Amino acid sequence: MIFISKIIQKYQPGQILEIGTAIGYSSLVMAENLKDKFRIDTVDASKPAVIEARGNIRKYNHSNSINVYFDKGINFLETTKNKYNLIFIDAKKEEYSEYYQLSKLRLKQDGIIVLDNLLWQGKVRQNKSFADKRVEILRQFDNDFLNDNSGKTKIYEIGDGIGVYLATNYVNENRHEFHK
Ligand SMILES: C[S@@+](CC[C@H](N)C(=O)[O-])C[C@H]1O[C@@H](n2cnc3c(N)ncnc32)[C@H](O)[C@@H]1O
């Protein structure tokens, strides 16, 4: 969460979408790092998670600015009309490719996509096979992600591996320190 906090502090994205709410922890961390008026839409496919997240968000007085949706990530991305400054992808690993492609369509100009768990406990970069099929899925995804010329992409070896996509039309290169 330290890395995502730094990104939020630096860019101050006013409109955020998160795919994978869980109990609302990451949404609350992002909210705490935003200075001006903001809106966070966060989506989870688990009803118990949504209920718990809404309770936590109420407890920290962010119900007016954090909206928790009970939906599947792909469905939300396909149906929303909103555009976002930052999209944080942290849900089903098997669907990362779909989330990523759909997220690019929901991104405002100069937007950022952040993806968690791209190195999956370090297994993705080990030269051997694993029973967990998510390792191979993420290997393929990471390869496509790093070769995506529609923006600047990088995977940081922090935590479980964090991918950052910056739209190429990023106005002021000096504003970011993440892709040197
Ligand atoms: C790793 S947790 C998210 C953690 C959260 N972002 C945080 O850092 O506090 C992944 C979440 O994705 C949700 N999830 C799994 N499949 C999903 C799907 N198809 N669409 C949306 N959410 C999904 C799970 O219910 C789970 O709460």
PDBQT file of the ligand as one rigid body, heavy atoms in Angstrom, charges set to zero:
ROOT
HETATM    1  C1  LIG A 201      -6.909  -9.057  -3.267  1.00  0.00    +0.000 C 
HETATM    2  S1  LIG A 201      -8.570  -8.712  -2.911  1.00  0.00    +0.000 S 
HETATM    3  C2  LIG A 201      -8.644  -6.957  -3.090  1.00  0.00    +0.000 C 
HETATM    4  C3  LIG A 201      -7.872  -6.241  -2.037  1.00  0.00    +0.000 C 
HETATM    5  C4  LIG A 201      -8.121  -4.759  -1.953  1.00  0.00    +0.000 C 
HETATM    6  N1  LIG A 201      -7.923  -4.096  -3.233  1.00  0.00    +0.000 N 
HETATM    7  C5  LIG A 201      -7.163  -4.169  -0.935  1.00  0.00    +0.000 C 
HETATM    8  O1  LIG A 201      -5.973  -3.968  -1.269  1.00  0.00    +0.000 OA
HETATM    9  O2  LIG A 201      -7.571  -3.909   0.208  1.00  0.00    +0.000 OA
HETATM   10  C6  LIG A 201      -9.398  -9.281  -4.334  1.00  0.00    +0.000 C 
HETATM   11  C7  LIG A 201     -10.903  -9.028  -4.342  1.00  0.00    +0.000 C 
HETATM   12  O3  LIG A 201     -11.373  -9.254  -5.670  1.00  0.00    +0.000 OA
HETATM   13  C8  LIG A 201     -12.682  -9.737  -5.579  1.00  0.00    +0.000 C 
HETATM   14  N2  LIG A 201     -13.048 -10.397  -6.835  1.00  0.00    +0.000 N 
HETATM   15  C9  LIG A 201     -12.778 -11.666  -7.243  1.00  0.00    +0.000 A 
HETATM   16  N3  LIG A 201     -13.277 -11.898  -8.462  1.00  0.00    +0.000 NA
HETATM   17  C10 LIG A 201     -13.856 -10.736  -8.848  1.00  0.00    +0.000 A 
HETATM   18  C11 LIG A 201     -14.530 -10.318 -10.019  1.00  0.00    +0.000 A 
HETATM   19  N4  LIG A 201     -14.720 -11.161 -11.045  1.00  0.00    +0.000 N 
HETATM   20  N5  LIG A 201     -14.990  -9.053 -10.086  1.00  0.00    +0.000 NA
HETATM   21  C12 LIG A 201     -14.805  -8.191  -9.052  1.00  0.00    +0.000 A 
HETATM   22  N6  LIG A 201     -14.176  -8.531  -7.913  1.00  0.00    +0.000 NA
HETATM   23  C13 LIG A 201     -13.715  -9.780  -7.810  1.00  0.00    +0.000 A 
HETATM   24  C14 LIG A 201     -12.668 -10.674  -4.378  1.00  0.00    +0.000 C 
HETATM   25  O4  LIG A 201     -13.979 -10.842  -3.864  1.00  0.00    +0.000 OA
HETATM   26  C15 LIG A 201     -11.711  -9.949  -3.445  1.00  0.00    +0.000 C 
HETATM   27  O5  LIG A 201     -12.423  -9.183  -2.488  1.00  0.00    +0.000 OA
ENDROOT
TORSDOF 0
